[in-house]
Amino acid sequence: MLDIKFIRENKDIVASAIKNKNRDVDLDILLELSDRRKSLKQEIDNVNQGRNEAAKSRDVEKGTQLKKELEMLEKDFNEIDKQFFALMAKVPNIPSPDTPIGKDESSNKVMREWGTKPQFDFEPKEHDELGKALGILDIETAGEISGSRFAYIKGDLALLQFTLLQFCFSILTNKEQLKSIAKEKNVQVSIGTFVPIIPPVFIKPAVQNRMARFMTPEEHYMFQSDDLMLIGSAEHTLGPLYMDKILEEKDLPIRLVGYSTAFRREAGSHGKDTKGIIRQHQFDKLEMETFCLPENSLQEQEFLVAIQEHILQSLDLPYQVVAICTGDMAFPDYRQIDIETWMPGQNRYRETHSADLTASFQSRRLNTRVRRNDGKIEPLHMNDATAVAMGRMLVAIMENYQQADGSIKIPEVLRTYMGGQQIISKK
């Protein structure tokens, strides 16, 4: 969350962020609650001081009177405190100065494009048709067994998913490879490898709230009797890993990469992407999460985007990098960059990657801090970014590498991991 002092001193900036992120928060009420909360805290401190003095002088009558007064003040404070934090939790992060202003995705800005869209001498098919014909994607049976928006990924396509995982780990755990990526993109960061993690797929709602990735029962799978919910991305349980902890400056940046299954109800997407595996209730992702010093966080985000671009370029998949506007960006984000990969079967770009810089917004809520070398303790900055959203990346490979006979070429960079196999064809 934002610091109340920052809100007070930059009310106009925060008000603009609320408006541009399509939120509704009354800052005047918030500041009034803050003032009342501060006043009550002072009154409580004064009464406690009086009780101490009464105890020392053995003034029982005054001590009893002050105790009753304290109980009333604490009751008032607890109510004001509750209202204050409930309203504070609704204030979104301010966007970066270079974030486009707009109400929805129509105001997103393409920053750059890469690659050449494949040209076919036949009508390119969508991935679901290709997968069904090859026997590597079974959506119909999954529908009978599990319902809509589920799929069986089979045979060579399943192997291709784990090949993608191995390929990405070979990059993210290789210091020299990462150093080369940073140098090529002219990114100034301290180079260190990512720690591979298989995180829990369940999270306590209270912790998810501290991550500011608000997930309602309409959006995600809740288990109220267990006080648990299923994560919508590995970042949800990677981000709180250092909750309520103080890290040392010398240990930053810390970079994690988590592989997990993710779950989303997709309740608001009726009629959207009902075919294939673009928008599923269950899907697998490889997600990057980093913790760094505030002065390095912008370059850290650029580093994560550089890694994403390197992966796509290695796979020779055409894409565009997009700056997400205020009305389309996530609640805790300071700066959001997406990558959309070309899908020839659908004849359009589709989002495959996102890189979210939340600055100190999440770390304040999580109470994750850094102790500077001079002893000063402050919130650190956090970034999260997609390495590979497996379903969507499989879709991109299938549609871009399809052949006239319905077979699918395997990208050259992945063939070593597939035992030299060059093509997926019908068995």
Order of alpha helices (4+ residues) and beta strands (2+ residues): alpha-alpha-alpha-alpha-beta-alpha-beta-alpha-beta-alpha-alpha-beta-beta-alpha-beta-beta-alpha-beta-beta-beta-alpha-beta-beta-beta-alpha-beta-beta-beta-alpha-beta-beta
